[in-house]
Amino acid sequence: MNGKVVNKQWLKNMLQPLRDYQLQCGYPSVFVGEFSTLRWKNGVAQWLADFTSSFNEWNWDWTYFNYGDPDQYGSQGWSDVDL
């Protein structure tokens, strides 16, 4: 992304201030809502695995968002993507 490597470590570094705030305030979880990606983009399976595994590791709740055309963003066709 803009010449930067976007991987699980990048994501965790980006979200660490929110994680710190969660722990400081004693909140049991954070809700991450309405994120998605086009299912045919390169690296999408790893991107989703990195995001969701990070959220799960921190016990955060999350919802994948199907925007508009379910064939582009939704679950139809995910069977051909190795998650």
VOVO-635451 format. One line per 2 residues: number of its first residue (from 1); their letters; for each residue x negated, y, z negated of N, C-alpha, C, O. Coordinates in steps of 0.05 Angstrom, whole numbers, plus 5000, padded with zeros to 4 digits. Each point is the difference from the previous one (the first is absolute). Layout:
NUM = a = X Y Z X Y Z X Y Z X Y Z; ... .
# end
This chain:
1 = mn = 4983 4977 5000 5017 5023 5000 4982 5025 5000 4985 5004 4981; 5016 5011 5040 4984 5024 5003 4970 4994 4995 4986 5015 4988 .
3 = gk = 5005 4962 5022 4972 4992 4998 4993 4987 4974 4977 4993 4996; 5042 5003 4986 4995 4987 4974 5009 4971 5001 5020 4994 5014 .
5 = vv = 4967 4990 4971 5008 4972 4997 5023 4999 4980 4996 5008 4977; 5027 4983 5032 5023 4998 4982 5003 4970 4993 5008 4984 5016 .
7 = nk = 4986 5010 4959 5002 4973 4990 5010 5000 4972 5009 5021 4990; 4991 4956 4997 5012 4998 4973 4985 5019 4981 5013 5012 4983 .
9 = qw = 4961 4989 5018 4985 5017 4982 5006 5029 5004 5003 5016 4981; 5000 4993 5044 5008 5027 5007 5027 5006 4987 5004 5021 4988 .
11 = lk = 5015 4961 5016 5027 5004 4989 4999 5002 4970 5012 5019 4989; 4974 4964 4998 4999 5000 4971 4987 5026 4990 5008 5011 4980 .
13 = nm = 4971 4998 5034 4988 5026 4992 5019 5023 5003 5001 5018 4984; 5015 4981 5038 5019 5021 5005 5022 5001 4978 5009 5021 4992 .
15 = lq = 5000 4955 5000 5022 4998 4980 4991 5000 4971 5017 5001 4982; 4957 4999 5013 4990 4998 4973 5010 5023 4982 5006 4995 4977 .
17 = pl = 4996 5030 5032 5011 5021 4983 5028 4994 4991 5007 5006 4977; 5010 4983 5040 5027 4992 4992 4999 4978 4980 5015 5000 4981 .
19 = rd = 4968 4980 5024 4997 4978 4981 4991 5010 4973 5010 4991 4979; 4971 5027 5020 4990 5012 4975 5023 5014 4986 5003 4997 4975 .
21 = yq = 5013 5018 5039 5023 5015 4989 5020 4980 4988 5010 5004 4978; 4996 4974 5037 5018 4980 4991 4991 4989 4973 5016 4998 4981 .
23 = lq = 4958 4995 5017 4990 4988 4975 4999 5021 4978 5006 4993 4977; 4987 5031 5029 4998 5021 4980 5028 5006 4987 5002 5004 4976 .
25 = cg = 5018 4995 5041 5027 5006 4990 5015 4975 4989 5021 5002 4989; 4967 4975 5016 5012 4975 4990 5024 4990 5016 5016 4985 4990 .
27 = yp = 4985 5024 5036 5021 4990 5017 4995 4971 5007 4978 4993 5007; 5043 4990 4993 4996 4972 5006 4995 4995 5029 4988 4979 5007 .
29 = sv = 5021 5038 5011 4997 4996 5028 5002 5026 5016 5007 5021 4989; 4987 4977 5036 5003 5022 5019 5016 4988 5023 4996 4977 5008 .
31 = fv = 5023 5038 5003 5015 4991 5023 4989 5012 5026 4999 5025 5002; 4993 4959 5016 4990 5009 5026 5021 4993 5020 5005 4976 5006 .
33 = ge = 5008 5044 5005 5022 4995 5019 4996 5011 5027 4984 5019 5005; 5029 4968 5014 5001 5009 5028 4973 5003 5013 4993 5021 5010 .
35 = fs = 4992 4957 4990 4976 5000 5017 5004 4978 5021 5014 4980 4995; 4973 5024 5028 5003 4981 5021 4978 5004 5021 4984 5019 4998 .
37 = tl = 5016 4965 5022 4982 5002 5022 5012 4987 5024 5017 4983 4998; 4973 5024 5026 5009 4986 5024 4987 4972 4999 4976 4997 4996 .
39 = rw = 5041 4983 5008 4990 4973 4996 4980 4990 5020 4986 4980 4995; 5011 5034 5028 4981 4991 5021 4973 5015 4999 4983 4995 5016 .
41 = kn = 5014 5023 4965 4975 5015 4998 4977 4981 4991 5004 4981 4985; 4972 5025 5025 4977 4984 4992 4995 5002 4970 5001 5022 4989 .
43 = gv = 4994 4955 4998 4994 5000 4972 5024 5003 4981 4996 5002 4976; 5028 4997 5035 5023 5004 4983 5004 4979 4978 5007 5007 4978 .
45 = aq = 4987 4969 5028 5002 4979 4980 4982 5005 4977 5008 4997 4976; 4967 5011 5029 4981 5006 4979 5008 5025 4985 4998 5001 4975 .
47 = wl = 5011 5019 5039 5009 5025 4988 5023 4994 4980 4999 5010 4977; 5021 4975 5031 5022 4993 4982 4991 4983 4977 5008 5005 4977 .
49 = ad = 4974 4976 5028 4990 4983 4979 4985 5017 4979 5002 4996 4976; 4981 5023 5034 4985 5017 4982 5019 5017 4983 4997 5002 4975 .
51 = ft = 5023 5010 5037 5019 5017 4986 5015 4984 4979 5000 5007 4976; 5013 4972 5033 5018 4985 4982 4984 4986 4978 5010 4998 4977 .
53 = ss = 4967 4992 5029 4984 4986 4979 4991 5020 4979 4998 4994 4977; 4995 5030 5032 4992 5021 4981 5023 5007 4982 4997 5003 4976 .
55 = fn = 5027 5001 5036 5023 5007 4984 5007 4977 4981 5005 5005 4976; 4993 4971 5033 5006 4977 4982 4980 4997 4978 5007 4994 4977 .
57 = ew = 4968 5011 5029 4978 4998 4980 5005 5020 4977 4995 4993 4977; 5015 5030 5030 5006 5021 4980 5028 4998 4989 5008 5018 4985 .
59 = nw = 5007 4961 5022 5027 4997 4991 5019 5022 5009 5018 5008 4985; 4976 5003 5039 5017 5021 5010 5023 4988 5017 4996 4979 5013 .
61 = dw = 5026 5033 4986 5023 4992 5017 4998 5014 5027 4991 5022 5002; 5017 4964 5019 4998 5011 5027 5022 4990 5018 5012 4979 4995 .
63 = ty = 4994 5037 5025 5020 4993 5020 4989 5007 5028 4993 5023 5005; 5007 4957 5012 4993 5005 5028 5024 5012 5013 5023 4991 4997 .
65 = fn = 4973 5030 5019 5022 5015 5012 5002 4994 5030 4981 5002 5015; 5043 4991 4993 5006 4994 5028 5012 5025 5012 5024 5005 4997 .
67 = yg = 4960 5011 5017 5010 5025 5011 5010 4996 5028 4985 4991 5018; 5040 5015 4986 5012 5000 5027 5000 4973 5013 5017 4983 4993 .
69 = dp = 4966 5012 5026 5000 4976 5017 4987 4977 4984 4976 5000 4996; 5040 4980 4997 4989 4978 4984 4979 4984 5015 4983 4986 4988 .
71 = dq = 5017 5015 5039 4980 4986 5015 4973 5013 4998 4979 4987 5004; 5020 5039 4991 4975 5014 4997 4988 4999 4972 4977 4995 4996 .
73 = yg = 5041 5010 4985 4991 5003 4972 5009 4978 4982 4988 4996 4979; 5032 4990 5029 5013 4981 4982 4989 4972 4999 4978 4995 5010 .
75 = sq = 5038 4988 4980 4991 4973 4995 5004 4982 5025 4987 4979 5001; 5029 5029 5019 5002 4984 5024 4973 4999 5014 4988 5020 5004 .
77 = gw = 5004 4956 5002 4974 4997 5014 4976 4997 4982 4978 4995 5010; 5026 5007 4964 4977 4997 4982 4990 4971 5000 4977 4996 4990 .
79 = sd = 5038 4986 5019 4991 4972 5000 4975 4996 5017 4985 4981 4996; 5010 5038 5023 4976 4997 5016 4976 5015 4988 4979 5002 5013 .
81 = vd = 5025 5010 4964 4978 5014 4986 4993 4983 4975 5017 4994 4984; 4958 5000 5014 4991 4983 4978 4995 5017 4975 4980 5013 4997 .
83 = l = 5040 4987 4985 4998 5015 4975 4990 4980 4979 4996 5008 4977 .
# end
